[in-house]
Amino acid sequence: MPANIYIGAAGWSYPDWKGVVYPSQRLRGKSELAYLADYLDAAEINTSFYRPPSAAMAERWVKQVAGKPGFLFTAKLWQRFTHERERAWTAPEVEQFKSGIRPLREANRFGALLMQFPWSFTAGEPSRDWLSRLSEAFGEFPCVLEVRHASWDSPESREFLRRAGLNFCNIDQPHSRSSIGPTSFATGPIAYYRFHGRNAQAWFARDAGRDERYNYLYTGDELAPWAENIAVMAKEVQKLFVMNNNHYRGQAVVNALQLKSALSGEKVRVPELLAEQYPVLKEIAAPSEGSARLF
């Protein structure tokens, strides 16, 4: 697989991953993050969307992946800046968030800051102004924009993002007439892809819970066109991140491993427990060291 491609999952600590991704018993002295880093190239920090992480927390994450020198983190920007737009943010709020993720950058573990906006954030002058100020406030970090509304898929918007120094996030999501469709382009040195699943019934249901919205397992045929696009895009950018957000019961890890295999053309290391839950992984599982068994 090209060295500039980093494939991972959105988050790593979910109760429903116990007994599916992670063994139910203790991980032999390893953290869940360290366990996942044995198989994937990156992790997207999800908790930073709900509250700014502390510097001490970021330092712990760095220590937990010390044995994986190429492993990188991306982080979702605090929702204060993306979903709570009724009032302007403050300088202390900016500094609070930045100080929490700086240890990742200082340890050369930071890949990108993901600014994820909701469907209601449509293209227009107010939105462009908000983004310009965000780009300036967080300019010390590589910034990636994720939007959900179709109004952003235009040459004018792409040119704005280039001028603003914002990289674009291509997404796969359940589709409606006003949602942005599948894309594959970059507006800067970083390309980013996120897979949310295609559970349309739950995605658009007001009463659906988080787990049900992201309860989806991509098939190999569904991933194949994306793998082709990613392989092409990797030749045009410095770094390329692929994050799987269909996290329910570890399905994000399953699809991440399938993409790793598709992009490398080789079999990959697979957690034995996960392959028991999802037998499709046995088709791409490499033999373990010193054993004829897979995983």
C-alpha positions as CSV (number, residue, x, y, z in Angstrom):
1,M,0.0,0.0,0.0
2,P,1.3,3.5,-0.8
3,A,3.1,4.9,2.3
4,N,1.1,8.1,2.3
5,I,-2.2,6.3,2.9
6,Y,-3.5,6.0,6.4
7,I,-6.5,3.8,7.0
8,G,-8.3,3.8,10.3
9,A,-11.6,4.0,12.3
10,A,-13.5,6.9,13.8
11,G,-13.0,6.3,17.5
12,W,-11.8,3.2,19.3
13,S,-13.6,3.0,22.6
14,Y,-17.2,1.6,22.2
15,P,-19.0,-0.7,24.6
16,D,-20.3,-2.8,21.7
17,W,-16.7,-3.5,20.6
18,K,-16.1,-5.7,23.6
19,G,-16.2,-9.3,22.6
20,V,-16.2,-8.3,18.9
21,V,-13.1,-6.3,18.2
22,Y,-11.5,-6.6,21.7
23,P,-11.4,-9.7,23.8
24,S,-13.8,-9.6,26.7
25,Q,-11.0,-10.2,29.1
26,R,-8.0,-7.9,29.7
27,L,-5.8,-7.1,26.6
28,R,-2.7,-8.5,28.2
29,G,-1.5,-5.1,29.4
30,K,-2.4,-3.3,26.3
31,S,-4.9,-0.4,25.9
32,E,-7.7,-0.6,23.4
33,L,-5.9,2.0,21.3
34,A,-2.6,0.1,21.4
35,Y,-4.5,-3.1,20.4
36,L,-6.1,-1.4,17.4
37,A,-2.8,0.2,16.3
38,D,-1.5,-3.3,15.7
39,Y,-3.9,-3.6,12.8
40,L,-4.7,-0.1,11.5
41,D,-2.6,3.0,10.5
42,A,-4.5,5.8,12.1
43,A,-7.3,6.7,14.5
44,E,-9.8,9.5,14.4
45,I,-10.3,11.1,17.8
46,N,-14.1,11.3,18.2
47,T,-14.3,12.5,21.8
48,S,-12.8,15.8,20.9
49,F,-16.1,16.7,19.1
50,Y,-17.9,16.7,22.5
51,R,-15.3,18.3,24.6
52,P,-11.7,19.6,24.2
53,P,-9.2,16.9,25.2
54,S,-6.6,17.7,27.8
55,A,-2.9,17.8,27.0
56,A,-2.4,15.0,29.5
57,M,-4.9,12.8,27.7
58,A,-3.2,13.5,24.3
59,E,0.2,12.6,25.9
60,R,-1.3,9.3,27.1
61,W,-2.5,8.5,23.6
62,V,1.0,9.1,22.2
63,K,2.5,6.7,24.8
64,Q,0.0,4.0,24.0
65,V,1.1,3.9,20.3
66,A,4.8,4.2,21.0
67,G,5.5,0.9,19.4
68,K,4.0,2.0,16.1
69,P,6.2,4.8,14.7
70,G,4.0,5.4,11.6
71,F,0.7,5.6,13.4
72,L,-1.2,8.9,13.2
73,F,-4.1,10.6,14.8
74,T,-6.7,12.9,13.3
75,A,-9.1,14.8,15.6
76,K,-12.6,16.1,15.2
77,L,-13.0,19.8,16.0
78,W,-15.1,20.6,19.1
79,Q,-18.7,21.1,18.2
80,R,-18.6,24.6,19.7
81,F,-17.0,25.7,16.5
82,T,-19.1,23.7,14.0
83,H,-22.6,23.1,15.5
84,E,-23.0,25.9,18.0
85,R,-22.9,28.9,15.6
86,E,-25.5,31.2,17.2
87,R,-22.7,33.2,18.8
88,A,-19.0,33.7,18.0
89,W,-16.4,31.6,19.7
90,T,-13.9,33.2,22.0
91,A,-10.1,33.3,22.0
92,P,-9.9,31.2,25.2
93,E,-12.1,28.5,23.6
94,V,-9.7,28.3,20.7
95,E,-6.7,28.1,22.9
96,Q,-8.3,25.5,25.1
97,F,-8.8,23.2,22.2
98,K,-5.4,23.8,20.6
99,S,-3.5,23.2,23.8
100,G,-5.2,19.9,24.2
101,I,-4.1,18.5,20.8
102,R,-0.6,20.1,20.5
103,P,1.1,17.2,22.2
104,L,0.1,15.0,19.2
105,R,1.6,17.5,16.8
106,E,4.8,17.9,18.9
107,A,5.2,14.1,18.9
108,N,4.8,14.0,15.1
109,R,1.6,12.0,15.5
110,F,-0.9,14.5,14.2
111,G,-2.4,14.1,10.7
112,A,-5.3,16.6,10.4
113,L,-8.0,18.5,12.2
114,L,-11.5,17.5,10.9
115,M,-14.1,20.3,10.9
116,Q,-17.3,18.3,10.6
117,F,-20.4,20.5,9.9
118,P,-24.0,19.3,9.8
119,W,-26.3,19.2,6.8
120,S,-27.7,22.6,7.8
121,F,-24.4,24.3,7.0
122,T,-25.0,25.3,3.4
123,A,-22.7,27.1,1.0
124,G,-23.0,30.9,1.1
125,E,-21.2,34.0,2.2
126,P,-22.0,33.6,6.0
127,S,-20.6,30.0,5.9
128,R,-17.5,31.0,3.9
129,D,-16.9,33.8,6.4
130,W,-17.2,31.4,9.3
131,L,-14.8,29.0,7.7
132,S,-12.3,31.7,6.8
133,R,-12.1,32.7,10.5
134,L,-11.9,29.1,11.6
135,S,-9.0,28.5,9.2
136,E,-7.2,31.5,10.6
137,A,-7.8,30.5,14.2
138,F,-6.6,26.9,13.7
139,G,-4.0,27.6,11.0
140,E,-1.2,25.9,12.8
141,F,-2.8,22.6,12.1
142,P,-3.7,20.9,8.8
143,C,-7.5,21.5,8.5
144,V,-10.0,19.3,6.7
145,L,-13.6,20.3,6.0
146,E,-16.5,17.8,6.0
147,V,-19.9,19.1,4.8
148,R,-23.1,17.2,4.2
149,H,-25.1,19.6,1.9
150,A,-25.0,19.4,-1.9
151,S,-24.6,23.1,-2.2
152,W,-20.8,22.7,-1.5
153,D,-20.2,20.5,-4.5
154,S,-19.3,23.3,-7.0
155,P,-16.2,24.7,-8.7
156,E,-16.7,28.0,-6.7
157,S,-16.7,26.2,-3.4
158,R,-13.6,24.2,-4.3
159,E,-11.7,27.4,-5.3
160,F,-12.8,29.0,-2.0
161,L,-11.4,26.0,0.0
162,R,-8.1,26.2,-1.9
163,R,-7.7,29.9,-1.1
164,A,-8.7,29.4,2.5
165,G,-6.2,26.6,3.0
166,L,-8.8,24.0,3.8
167,N,-8.6,20.4,2.6
168,F,-11.8,18.7,1.6
169,C,-13.3,15.5,3.0
170,N,-15.0,13.1,0.6
171,I,-17.8,11.1,2.2
172,D,-20.0,8.2,1.6
173,Q,-23.4,8.6,3.3
174,P,-27.0,7.8,2.7
175,H,-28.2,10.0,-0.1
176,S,-31.1,12.4,-0.5
177,R,-31.8,15.1,-3.0
178,S,-30.1,17.8,-0.9
179,S,-27.2,15.8,0.5
180,I,-23.7,15.9,-1.1
181,G,-23.0,12.8,-3.2
182,P,-19.9,10.7,-3.5
183,T,-16.9,12.8,-4.5
184,S,-13.2,12.2,-4.9
185,F,-11.1,15.4,-5.0
186,A,-8.6,17.3,-3.0
187,T,-8.3,21.0,-2.4
188,G,-4.8,20.9,-0.7
189,P,-2.0,18.5,0.2
190,I,-4.2,16.3,2.2
191,A,-7.0,14.1,0.9
192,Y,-9.6,12.7,3.4
193,Y,-12.3,10.1,3.0
194,R,-15.0,9.1,5.5
195,F,-17.4,6.2,5.3
196,H,-20.6,6.6,7.3
197,G,-22.5,3.6,6.0
198,R,-25.7,3.5,3.9
199,N,-28.4,2.8,6.4
200,A,-30.7,5.3,4.9
201,Q,-33.8,4.3,6.9
202,A,-32.1,5.0,10.3
203,W,-30.0,7.9,9.0
204,F,-33.1,10.0,8.2
205,A,-35.2,8.8,11.1
206,R,-35.6,11.4,13.9
207,D,-35.9,8.8,16.6
208,A,-33.0,6.5,15.5
209,G,-30.1,6.2,17.9
210,R,-26.4,6.8,17.1
211,D,-25.6,3.1,16.9
212,E,-28.4,2.3,14.5
213,R,-27.5,5.2,12.2
214,Y,-24.0,3.8,11.8
215,N,-25.1,0.2,11.7
216,Y,-23.9,-0.8,8.2
217,L,-21.3,-3.2,6.7
218,Y,-20.0,-2.3,3.3
219,T,-19.6,-5.2,0.8
220,G,-16.4,-5.7,-1.1
221,D,-18.2,-4.6,-4.3
222,E,-19.3,-1.4,-2.6
223,L,-15.8,-0.6,-1.5
224,A,-14.1,-1.5,-4.8
225,P,-14.8,1.8,-6.6
226,W,-13.6,3.8,-3.6
227,A,-10.4,1.8,-3.4
228,E,-9.7,2.7,-7.1
229,N,-10.4,6.4,-6.4
230,I,-8.2,6.4,-3.4
231,A,-5.3,4.7,-5.2
232,V,-5.4,7.4,-7.9
233,M,-5.7,10.3,-5.3
234,A,-2.8,9.0,-3.3
235,K,-0.5,9.9,-6.2
236,E,-1.7,13.6,-6.1
237,V,-1.4,14.4,-2.4
238,Q,1.1,14.3,0.4
239,K,-1.1,12.4,2.9
240,L,-4.4,10.6,2.4
241,F,-6.6,9.5,5.3
242,V,-9.4,7.0,5.1
243,M,-11.7,6.9,8.2
244,N,-14.5,4.4,8.7
245,N,-17.3,5.8,10.8
246,N,-19.7,2.8,10.5
247,H,-18.5,1.9,14.0
248,Y,-21.4,-0.2,15.4
249,R,-20.1,-3.7,16.5
250,G,-16.7,-3.1,14.9
251,Q,-17.9,-2.9,11.3
252,A,-15.6,0.1,10.7
253,V,-12.6,-2.1,11.5
254,V,-13.8,-4.8,9.2
255,N,-14.1,-2.4,6.2
256,A,-10.9,-0.7,7.1
257,L,-9.0,-4.0,6.9
258,Q,-10.8,-4.8,3.6
259,L,-9.6,-1.5,2.2
260,K,-6.1,-2.1,3.4
261,S,-6.1,-5.4,1.6
262,A,-7.6,-4.0,-1.6
263,L,-5.1,-1.1,-1.8
264,S,-2.0,-3.2,-1.0
265,G,-3.1,-6.2,-3.1
266,E,-2.0,-8.4,-0.2
267,K,-3.5,-10.2,2.7
268,V,-3.4,-8.3,6.0
269,R,-3.2,-9.0,9.7
270,V,-6.7,-9.5,11.2
271,P,-7.8,-9.8,14.8
272,E,-8.8,-13.4,15.3
273,L,-11.8,-12.5,17.4
274,L,-13.1,-10.1,14.7
275,A,-12.7,-12.7,12.0
276,E,-14.9,-15.1,14.0
277,Q,-17.6,-12.4,14.1
278,Y,-17.2,-11.5,10.5
279,P,-16.0,-14.6,8.5
280,V,-15.6,-12.5,5.3
281,L,-12.3,-11.3,6.9
282,K,-10.8,-14.8,6.6
283,E,-10.6,-14.2,2.8
284,I,-8.0,-11.4,3.4
285,A,-6.3,-12.6,6.6
286,A,-2.6,-13.2,6.5
287,P,-1.1,-16.2,8.4
288,S,0.2,-15.3,11.8
289,E,3.9,-15.6,12.5
290,G,5.1,-19.1,13.2
291,S,1.8,-20.6,12.5
292,A,-0.1,-22.0,9.5
293,R,-3.3,-20.5,11.0
294,L,-4.7,-17.3,9.7
295,F,-4.9,-14.1,11.7
